[in-house]
Amino acid sequence: MIELLFPPQWIPTQPYLGLACLTGYLRKKGLKVHQTDVNVLFYNHILSKSFLEYCRDITERKFEKLEKKGTINKEHSELIALYILSDDIVDLIEEAKQNFKSEKSLDLQEYLFNLKVLQHALRLVSVCHHPLSLSLSNLKMQYNHRSTTEIFSAVSDPGNFFLPFYSNIVTQILRRKPSVCGISITGVNQIIPGLTLARIIKKRDPSIFVVLGGSIVTRWKECPGLKKVFDVCDCLVFKEGEKAVAALAAENIEKVPNVGYTKNGKIIFNHTEVITDLDELPTPCFKDVDLGLYLSPRPVLPVYASRACYWGRCAFCDHGYGYNKEYRTRSPERVVEDLCDLMQYNTTYFSFADEAIPPTYFKKFCNSVIESGLDITWFAHVRAEKGFTKNLCKKMYESGCRMLLFGIESGCQKVLDLIDKGTKIEDIVTVLRRCRDAGLWNHAFLFFGFPGERKEDAEETVQFVCENKEVINSVGCTTFLLGKYSRVCREKGTIKIYQKKEDDMAIWYDYSVKKGITSEEASKMRENLQEKLHHIYPNQGILESICREHVLQLIDAGCDFSIKENILHISSDFTPHLSRSAGLKKVHHDFIPFIEGVTDRINPRTAYLVYDLQKDTLMEISETAFHVLQSCTRDNSVGEIAHNLSEHHSMDFETVLKDVATFLNEMVSKGIIN
């Protein structure tokens, strides 16, 4: 039996396509196979009440220890913030997690509340496992994933964060008695967790043949430190894995394509094969996957129409390396068959995983979808080409497309030409407008810092976004990364590469440019654009926190991504209550000045705090105000709260009523009171 595993850390919103493709292929070959998304199991584990109670206890002990020693400093502000919030996080997590996985979160306010609880929960996990930092989309550890020395220090570290979780997972895997375990490492955040998983499996059952594959492993092929990886596995798969994994179950390893293994102390690389006819491949199989585990209002399944990129000339990109730079397509009719088959999993939402799909393909595909009567909702990555005509955009909408993610890259024609993007600024604007007019949400991907880009070129990109805000729905911006197999890295004409000897597994390089803006200046330009985006797009802050699979669903639900302000009239008969994201805490330390950086030490003092988990606000209030908010339970009207206060303090009722109403109005504006 073959066990396929997808380790942490990856965003847990939908299944990983690569495992589903492999599973379908192997089953078609008559092989017994089971796939496990270890990543989504990991997130469900750490986002549980029991695990967060454990984290809260650690946080409290850490605080008490620091308090006794008198060694609390500015570095501990996050610890203190989570110490204050931890009780509410623990109480809210299970409901927030379940609601985030339900259609309740197709309401934007509900979605954002549940998302914020999950984010705070991951902050709590991070603060008690410092220096680890974990979010839904990222993992940072103290180790350098470019260095075998540091990678394997992490893998063998008894304090490795993943060990307790893996202990139970590996027990479940071993019960299925696999002869082969394949682990896919697709992103750099999976390197240490993935190799840790491989090591544990190999240690607990040395007879299992452990195979590593995925895009990271493929890029490792020429790395000086590659041999060390064989300490935790038997074989590496480079590029496409279907033929390799199937052959490993039946053939002598010397005959298996696309693999590397060791023999007599040397690494042997076998011949490379690609699958030329994608139509021969079966539909991706998700039968072992519990879609209810994914953090998504509705399940979204990934599909594909091609491998590699039909353009394949962008100088910054090395995506094609993983596919031997051989662009192949699955026929539109075959993809429609896939979609029909995949609806058995009770979803109508799909995301195309292709690097880019050309307009000529969409013409045939959309006709096939419409003719089949399929009622689906989908999105894809595209290039801004003239072929996206008004009629095609309308047809795409009719076939269920609701969002297109455009690799715009730059708003400066000179930079586009340097990149060899093959697009024109005027065509880009025209295509974005056509999409928006057709009802298709368009998202523009941009980056700063391509070698040779000048400051004035980067400013053109900022200007491009500002001038075209009426046709661009949303923007994502990053800075240039120098990939090992990109054309700009190979040619080295405009850059100087810096590679430390210890970075023997580097697949992205540090560099300096011979002309143009530096990487530091590119980061500043990105920050400049981000600041402007928050001014010209009122919903930018919201959109930055929502992953693309969820944007698709919220668009389909009619969301406009605007937040309605809570406006209430506070009268004497109004019955106020705390919003569910608000909390109260009586503490015995002067926390607020410390957290705000006003002081560098915490002094003992009774303080009354109110906070809003969703808005990330934390403020100190008076003891009287604290008791007023404690009374806001829907059982007491504003008049009754004021009456009780005036009686207790022997004060004029009308004066107290006015003060209470003023205070509660302020709390309404801050989202504390509903």
C-alpha positions in Angstrom: 0.0 0.0 0.0 1.2 3.5 -0.9 0.6 6.3 1.6 0.7 9.9 0.3 1.3 12.7 2.8 1.0 16.5 2.6 2.8 18.0 5.6 2.4 21.4 7.3 2.7 24.3 6.7 0.3 25.3 3.9 -2.8 27.4 4.0 -5.6 25.0 5.1 -8.4 26.2 2.9 -8.6 23.4 0.3 -7.0 20.1 -0.5 -3.6 20.0 -2.3 -4.1 19.1 -6.0 -0.8 17.2 -6.4 -1.8 14.4 -4.0 -5.2 14.0 -5.6 -3.6 13.7 -9.1 -1.2 11.1 -7.8 -4.0 9.2 -6.0 -6.1 9.1 -9.1 -3.3 7.9 -11.3 -2.1 5.2 -8.9 -5.6 3.8 -8.4 -6.1 3.7 -12.2 -3.0 1.6 -12.3 -4.6 -0.8 -9.8 -2.4 0.2 -6.9 -3.8 0.6 -3.3 -3.2 4.1 -2.2 -4.3 6.3 0.7 -3.8 10.1 0.9 -3.5 12.1 4.1 -3.5 15.9 4.3 -1.4 16.1 7.5 -1.5 19.9 7.2 -5.2 20.3 7.6 -5.2 17.7 10.5 -2.4 19.8 12.1 -4.5 23.0 11.9 -7.6 21.4 13.3 -5.5 20.0 16.2 -3.8 23.3 17.2 -7.1 25.3 16.7 -8.8 23.1 19.3 -10.0 24.2 22.7 -7.8 21.6 24.5 -4.6 22.6 22.7 -5.3 26.3 23.3 -6.0 25.6 27.0 -2.5 24.1 27.1 -1.1 27.2 25.4 -3.0 29.5 27.8 -1.5 27.7 30.7 2.0 28.0 29.3 1.4 31.7 28.6 0.3 32.3 32.2 3.3 30.4 33.6 5.7 32.4 31.4 4.1 35.6 32.6 4.3 34.6 36.2 7.9 33.6 35.9 8.8 36.9 34.3 6.9 38.8 36.9 8.7 37.1 39.8 12.1 37.8 38.2 11.1 41.4 37.4 12.6 40.9 33.9 9.6 41.9 31.7 10.7 44.2 28.9 9.4 45.4 25.6 10.1 42.1 23.9 7.3 40.6 26.0 4.5 42.9 24.9 2.9 40.2 22.7 3.1 37.7 25.6 1.2 40.2 27.8 -1.4 41.0 25.1 -2.2 37.2 24.7 -2.1 36.8 28.5 -5.0 39.3 28.6 -6.9 37.8 25.7 -6.3 34.1 26.2 -9.5 33.2 28.2 -11.7 34.6 25.5 -9.7 32.9 22.7 -10.1 29.6 24.4 -13.9 30.1 25.0 -14.6 31.3 21.4 -12.3 28.9 19.3 -14.6 25.9 18.8 -17.6 27.9 17.7 -15.5 30.3 15.6 -13.8 27.3 13.9 -17.1 25.5 13.1 -18.8 28.7 11.9 -15.8 29.5 9.7 -16.3 26.2 8.0 -20.0 26.8 7.4 -22.1 29.0 5.2 -22.6 31.4 8.2 -19.3 32.9 7.2 -20.6 33.9 3.8 -21.8 37.0 5.7 -18.8 39.3 5.8 -19.2 40.4 9.4 -19.4 36.8 10.5 -16.5 35.8 8.4 -14.2 38.5 9.7 -15.1 37.8 13.3 -14.4 34.1 13.0 -11.2 34.7 11.0 -10.0 37.1 13.8 -10.6 34.5 16.5 -8.5 32.0 14.5 -5.8 34.5 14.0 -5.6 35.3 17.7 -5.6 31.6 18.5 -2.5 31.2 16.3 -0.9 34.2 18.0 -1.5 32.4 21.3 0.1 29.2 19.9 3.1 31.3 18.6 3.7 33.3 21.8 4.0 30.2 24.0 6.3 28.4 21.4 8.5 31.4 20.8 10.5 31.9 18.5 8.1 29.9 16.3 5.6 32.1 14.6 2.5 30.6 12.9 -0.4 32.0 11.0 -2.9 30.6 8.5 -0.5 31.4 5.6 3.0 31.3 7.1 5.4 29.6 9.4 8.6 31.1 10.8 11.1 29.1 12.8 14.5 30.0 14.2 16.2 27.7 11.7 17.5 28.6 8.2 15.8 26.3 5.6 18.6 27.0 3.1 21.2 25.1 5.3 21.3 21.4 5.8 23.1 22.0 9.1 20.2 24.0 10.4 17.5 22.0 8.7 18.7 18.8 10.4 19.3 20.5 13.7 15.6 21.3 13.6 14.6 17.8 12.5 16.5 16.1 15.3 15.7 18.7 18.0 13.8 17.0 20.9 11.9 20.3 21.2 10.7 20.3 17.6 7.2 21.8 17.7 5.8 19.1 15.4 6.9 16.0 17.4 4.0 15.6 19.8 1.4 16.0 17.0 3.3 13.7 14.6 3.5 10.9 17.2 -0.2 10.3 16.9 -0.4 10.9 13.2 2.4 8.4 12.4 0.8 5.8 14.6 -2.3 6.1 12.4 -0.3 5.9 9.3 1.6 2.7 10.4 -1.7 1.0 11.2 -2.4 1.0 7.5 0.9 -0.9 6.9 2.2 1.1 3.9 5.2 -0.2 2.0 5.8 3.2 0.4 5.3 6.6 2.0 5.4 9.6 -0.4 5.8 13.1 1.2 5.1 16.2 -1.0 7.2 19.3 -0.1 5.8 22.1 -2.2 6.6 25.2 -0.2 9.7 26.2 1.9 7.6 26.2 5.1 7.1 22.5 4.6 10.8 21.7 4.5 11.5 21.2 8.2 8.0 19.8 9.0 8.2 17.5 6.0 11.7 16.1 6.8 10.7 15.7 10.4 7.8 13.6 9.4 10.0 11.5 7.1 12.5 11.0 9.9 9.9 9.8 12.3 8.3 7.3 9.8 11.8 5.9 8.9 12.8 5.7 12.6 9.6 3.9 13.7 9.5 1.5 10.7 12.8 1.3 8.7 11.2 -1.2 6.2 9.0 1.6 4.8 10.3 3.0 1.6 10.2 6.8 2.1 10.0 9.0 -1.0 10.1 12.8 -1.1 8.8 14.9 -4.0 7.2 18.2 -4.8 8.4 21.5 -6.3 10.9 22.2 -3.5 12.5 18.8 -3.9 12.7 19.3 -7.7 14.5 22.6 -7.2 17.0 20.9 -4.8 18.4 18.6 -7.5 21.6 20.6 -8.0 22.1 21.7 -4.4 25.4 20.8 -2.8 23.7 19.6 0.4 21.3 17.2 -1.3 23.0 14.0 -0.1 22.2 14.8 3.5 18.5 14.6 2.7 18.9 10.8 2.1 19.4 10.5 5.9 15.6 10.6 6.2 14.4 9.0 3.0 15.2 6.4 0.4 14.4 8.2 -2.8 13.7 11.7 -4.2 11.2 12.3 -7.1 12.0 15.2 -9.4 9.4 17.0 -11.6 6.3 15.0 -12.4 5.6 12.1 -9.9 2.9 9.9 -11.5 5.2 7.6 -13.5 7.9 7.5 -10.8 5.7 6.6 -7.8 3.8 4.0 -9.9 7.0 2.4 -11.0 8.5 2.4 -7.5 5.8 -0.1 -6.5 6.7 -2.6 -9.3 10.2 -1.9 -10.8 13.8 -2.0 -9.8 14.7 1.5 -8.8 17.3 1.7 -11.5 14.5 1.7 -14.1 12.3 4.3 -12.5 12.1 7.7 -14.2 12.4 11.1 -12.5 14.1 9.8 -9.3 17.3 10.2 -7.4 18.7 7.7 -5.0 22.1 6.8 -3.4 24.3 3.8 -4.4 27.8 3.1 -3.1 27.8 6.6 -1.4 26.9 8.5 -4.6 23.7 10.0 -5.8 22.3 8.4 -9.0 19.9 10.5 -11.1 17.7 8.4 -13.4 16.3 9.5 -16.8 13.5 12.1 -17.1 10.1 11.3 -18.5 7.1 13.6 -19.0 3.5 12.8 -19.5 2.8 14.0 -23.1 -1.0 13.4 -23.2 -2.7 14.9 -20.2 -6.1 13.6 -21.4 -4.9 10.1 -20.5 -4.7 11.0 -16.9 -7.7 10.3 -14.6 -9.7 12.9 -12.8 -8.0 14.0 -9.5 -9.2 11.8 -6.7 -10.2 13.2 -3.3 -11.9 10.1 -1.9 -9.8 9.9 1.3 -10.1 13.6 2.0 -12.6 14.9 4.6 -13.6 18.2 3.0 -15.3 19.2 6.3 -11.8 19.7 7.9 -10.8 22.6 5.6 -11.2 26.2 6.9 -13.6 27.4 4.2 -17.3 28.3 4.2 -17.9 25.9 1.3 -15.5 23.3 -0.2 -13.4 24.5 -3.1 -11.6 21.9 -5.1 -8.5 22.5 -7.2 -8.4 21.4 -10.9 -6.0 22.0 -13.8 -6.2 22.5 -17.5 -2.5 22.5 -18.3 1.1 21.9 -17.0 3.9 24.5 -17.3 3.2 27.9 -18.9 2.1 28.7 -22.4 4.1 31.9 -22.4 7.1 30.7 -20.5 9.3 33.7 -21.1 9.0 35.8 -18.0 12.6 36.4 -16.8 11.7 36.3 -13.1 9.8 33.0 -13.2 11.1 29.4 -12.8 7.8 27.7 -12.6 8.4 25.8 -15.9 11.5 24.1 -14.5 9.3 21.7 -12.6 7.6 20.6 -15.8 10.7 20.4 -18.1 9.4 23.6 -19.6 7.0 21.5 -21.7 3.6 23.1 -22.0 0.8 20.6 -22.4 -3.0 21.0 -22.1 -5.9 18.8 -21.0 -8.7 19.2 -23.5 -11.6 21.5 -22.5 -13.9 18.6 -22.9 -11.8 16.4 -20.6 -11.7 19.2 -18.0 -15.5 19.5 -18.1 -15.7 15.7 -17.5 -13.4 16.3 -14.5 -15.7 19.0 -13.1 -18.7 16.7 -13.5 -16.9 13.9 -11.7 -15.8 16.2 -8.9 -19.3 17.4 -8.1 -19.7 14.0 -6.4 -17.9 15.7 -3.5 -20.9 18.0 -3.0 -19.3 21.2 -4.2 -19.7 23.5 -7.1 -16.7 25.7 -6.4 -13.4 25.2 -8.2 -10.0 26.9 -8.5 -7.7 26.4 -11.5 -4.2 25.7 -10.3 -2.6 26.5 -13.7 0.1 29.2 -13.9 -1.9 30.9 -16.6 -4.7 29.8 -19.0 -4.9 31.6 -22.4 -8.0 33.2 -23.8 -8.1 30.8 -26.7 -8.5 27.9 -24.3 -11.2 29.7 -22.4 -13.3 30.1 -25.6 -13.6 26.3 -26.0 -13.8 25.6 -22.3 -16.6 28.1 -21.6 -18.7 26.8 -24.5 -18.2 23.2 -23.2 -19.3 24.2 -19.7 -22.4 26.1 -21.0 -23.4 23.2 -23.3 -23.0 20.7 -20.5 -25.4 22.7 -18.3 -22.9 22.6 -15.4 -23.8 25.1 -12.6 -20.3 25.9 -11.2 -18.4 28.8 -9.8 -14.7 29.1 -10.5 -11.6 31.3 -10.8 -8.2 31.1 -12.6 -4.9 32.8 -13.1 -4.4 34.7 -16.4 -2.2 37.1 -18.3 -3.7 40.4 -19.4 -3.9 39.7 -23.2 -6.0 41.3 -25.9 -7.7 38.0 -26.5 -9.9 38.6 -23.5 -12.6 40.3 -25.6 -15.9 41.7 -24.3 -17.7 38.6 -25.6 -15.3 36.2 -24.1 -15.5 37.9 -20.7 -19.3 37.7 -20.8 -19.1 34.0 -21.8 -16.7 33.3 -18.9 -19.2 34.9 -16.5 -22.0 32.8 -18.0 -19.9 29.6 -17.5 -19.5 30.4 -13.8 -16.2 32.4 -13.7 -16.4 35.1 -11.0 -12.8 36.0 -10.5 -9.6 36.3 -12.5 -6.1 36.7 -10.9 -3.9 38.7 -13.3 -0.1 38.6 -13.3 0.3 42.2 -14.2 3.7 42.5 -12.5 4.3 46.2 -13.2 2.6 49.3 -14.3 5.7 50.5 -16.2 6.1 49.4 -19.8 9.9 49.5 -19.5 9.8 47.0 -16.7 7.4 44.8 -18.6 9.8 44.7 -21.5 12.7 43.9 -19.2 10.7 41.0 -17.8 9.7 39.9 -21.3 6.1 39.9 -20.1 4.8 40.3 -23.6 2.0 42.7 -22.5 1.2 46.3 -23.1 -0.1 48.8 -20.5 -2.9 50.0 -22.7 -4.1 46.4 -23.3 -3.9 45.6 -19.6 -6.2 48.5 -18.7 -8.6 47.5 -21.5 -8.8 43.9 -20.4 -9.3 44.8 -16.7 -12.1 47.1 -17.7 -13.8 44.4 -19.9 -13.6 41.9 -17.0 -15.1 44.3 -14.5 -17.8 45.3 -16.9 -18.7 41.6 -17.4 -19.0 41.1 -13.6 -15.7 39.3 -13.2 -13.7 40.4 -10.1 -10.1 41.1 -11.2 -7.1 40.9 -8.9 -3.8 42.5 -9.9 -0.5 40.9 -8.8 2.4 43.4 -8.8 5.9 43.3 -7.6 8.8 45.8 -7.2 12.5 45.3 -7.5 13.1 43.4 -10.8 16.8 44.0 -11.6 17.1 47.1 -13.7 13.9 48.7 -12.4 14.5 52.4 -11.5 12.8 54.4 -8.9 10.8 56.4 -11.5 9.7 53.0 -13.0 8.5 51.8 -9.7 6.6 55.1 -9.2 4.9 54.5 -12.5 3.5 51.3 -11.0 2.1 53.2 -8.0 0.6 55.8 -10.4 -0.8 53.0 -12.6 -2.8 51.6 -9.7 -4.0 55.0 -8.5 -5.1 56.0 -12.0 -7.0 52.8 -12.6 -8.7 52.2 -9.3 -12.1 52.2 -11.1 -11.2 49.1 -13.2 -9.0 47.2 -10.6 -11.0 45.4 -7.9 -8.1 44.4 -5.7 -4.3 44.5 -5.6 -1.6 42.3 -4.2 1.9 43.5 -4.1 5.3 41.9 -3.2 9.0 42.3 -3.9 11.2 40.4 -6.4 12.7 37.0 -5.4 15.6 35.6 -7.3 14.8 32.0 -8.1 17.7 29.7 -8.9 16.2 28.5 -12.2 14.9 31.8 -13.4 16.3 33.3 -16.6 17.5 36.5 -14.8 19.5 34.3 -12.4 21.0 32.2 -15.2 22.1 35.2 -17.3 23.4 37.2 -14.3 23.9 40.3 -16.5 22.2 42.8 -14.1 22.8 41.1 -10.7 25.5 39.9 -8.3 24.6 36.8 -6.4 25.5 36.3 -2.8 25.6 32.7 -1.6 26.9 31.7 1.8 28.8 28.4 1.9 26.5 27.1 4.6 23.4 27.8 2.5 23.9 24.5 0.6 20.1 24.0 -0.1 19.4 27.5 -1.3 16.9 27.7 -4.2 16.3 31.5 -3.9 19.3 33.7 -3.7 20.3 37.0 -2.0 21.7 39.5 -4.6 22.6 43.0 -5.4 21.8 44.9 -8.6 24.2 46.6 -10.9 21.7 49.3 -11.7 18.2 50.2 -10.5 16.6 50.1 -7.1 17.9 47.7 -4.4 15.8 45.1 -2.7 15.5 47.5 0.4 14.3 50.3 -1.9 11.8 47.9 -3.5 10.4 47.1 0.0 9.9 50.8 0.7 8.1 51.2 -2.7 5.9 48.3 -1.7 5.1 49.9 1.6 4.4 53.2 -0.2 1.9 51.4 -2.5 0.3 49.6 0.4 -0.3 52.9 2.2 -1.9 54.4 -0.9 -4.0 51.3 -1.4 -5.6 51.8 2.0 -6.6 55.3 0.9 -7.9 54.6 -2.6 -9.5 51.2 -1.7 -11.6 51.5 1.4 -11.8 47.7 1.6 -8.1 47.0 1.1 -7.5 46.1 4.7 -10.4 43.6 4.6 -9.2 42.0 1.3 -5.7 41.6 2.5 -6.9 39.3 5.2 -9.1 37.1 3.0 -7.6 34.2 0.9 -8.6 33.9 -2.7 -10.8 30.8 -2.3 -12.9 32.7 0.2 -13.0 35.9 -2.0 -14.6 33.7 -4.7 -17.3 32.5 -2.3 -18.0 35.9 -0.8 -18.2 37.5 -4.3 -20.7 34.7 -5.3 -22.7 35.5 -2.1 -23.0 39.1 -3.2 -20.5 40.6 -0.8 -19.2 44.1 -1.6 -16.4 43.9 1.1 -17.6 47.0 2.9 -18.1 47.2 6.6 -21.3 48.8 7.9 -20.6 51.0 10.9 -22.6 50.2 14.0 -24.9 53.2 14.5 -27.3 53.0 17.4 -29.4 55.6 19.2 -28.7 55.3 23.0 -32.0 56.1 24.8 -32.9 55.4 28.4 -34.9 52.3 27.4 -32.2 50.8 25.1 -30.8 47.5 26.4 -27.1 47.4 25.5 -25.0 44.3 25.4 -21.3 43.6 24.8 -20.5 42.5 21.3 -19.2 38.9 21.1 -15.7 40.1 20.2 -15.5 42.4 23.3 -14.2 41.4 26.6 -13.5 42.8 30.1 -10.6 42.0 32.4 -9.6 43.2 35.8 -5.8 43.0 36.1 -3.3 43.9 38.8 -0.6 45.5 36.6 -0.2 48.7 34.6 -0.3 46.9 31.2 -1.5 49.6 28.8 1.4 52.1 29.1 3.8 49.2 28.7 2.1 47.7 25.6 1.9 51.1 24.0 5.6 51.7 24.6 5.1 54.6 27.0 7.0 52.8 29.8 9.6 50.0 29.7 8.4 48.3 32.8 5.2 47.1 34.4 4.1 48.5 37.7 1.7 46.7 40.1 -1.7 48.5 40.0 -5.3 47.5 39.7 -6.5 48.3 36.2 -9.8 47.7 34.4 -9.5 46.8 30.7 -11.9 46.5 27.8 -10.8 45.0 24.5 -12.2 44.1 21.1 -10.7 40.9 19.6 -11.9 41.8 16.0 -10.6 45.3 15.9 -7.4 44.6 17.9 -8.2 47.4 20.4 -7.3 47.3 24.1 -8.0 50.2 26.4 -8.1 51.0 30.1 -11.3 52.3 31.6 -12.4 53.4 35.1 -13.8 51.0 37.6 -17.2 52.7 37.3 -17.1 52.3 33.5 -16.1 48.6 34.0 -19.2 48.0 36.1 -21.4 49.8 33.6 -20.1 47.4 30.8 -20.6 44.4 33.2 -24.2 45.4 33.4 -24.7 45.4 29.6 -26.3 42.0 29.4 -29.6 42.8 27.6 -31.3 42.4 31.0 -30.8 46.1 31.9 -31.8 49.2 30.1 -29.6 52.2 30.0 -32.0 53.9 32.4 -31.8 51.0 34.8 -28.0 51.0 34.7 -28.0 54.7 35.4 -30.6 54.4 38.2 -28.5 51.7 40.0 -25.3 53.9 39.7 -27.1 57.0 40.9 -28.4 55.1 43.9 -25.1 53.5 44.7 -23.1 56.8 44.5 -26.0 59.1 45.7 -25.8 61.2 42.6 -28.3 63.0 40.5 -30.1 60.5 38.1 -30.3 62.8 35.1 -26.6 63.6 35.3 -25.6 59.9 35.6 -28.0 59.0 32.8 -26.3 61.6 30.5 -22.8 60.3 31.4 -23.8 56.7 30.9 -25.4 57.4 27.5 -22.3 59.3 26.4 -19.9 56.6 27.5 -22.0 53.8 25.8 -22.2 55.9 22.6 -18.4 55.9 22.6 -18.4 52.1 23.2 -20.8 51.7 20.3 -18.5 53.6 18.0 -15.6 51.4 19.1 -17.6 48.2 18.4 -17.7 47.2 22.1 -21.4 47.6 22.5 -24.3 46.4 20.3 
